[in-house]
Amino acid sequence: MAAAGWLRRAAAVSLPRLPSGLPLIPPPPSGPLTEAQSLVVPGLGAAAGPAMELMAVPKKKVSKYKKGLRNGPKALKPVPVIVRCRCCGRVKLPHFYCCSGERGNPSESNS
């Protein structure tokens, strides 16, 4: 509602009017504009100033199909779940201990 109050105050200021009923807008001040005056954007005010940065905004929403096409190659690939031990040749899971490099059957121990 703050905008409505501002609008009422702006309408209350009496500006000279043209014969058509439209308000007569005074001409801009002559002379060079300062940096703060030239960068005033309606809605942002002078607070934005010269450090105002605009961000990229997509024109349309990306559909699920297009997003899937773009992100398809990024998906996790299946890895071999079962591998063979390099030493004894037994089947084991990757990153699991098998025979610590001993040749032959690790279950037999010579003691």
Helices and strands as residue ranges (DSSP letters): H 2-12, H 35-38, G 49-51, H 64-71, G 72-74, E 83-84, E 91-92
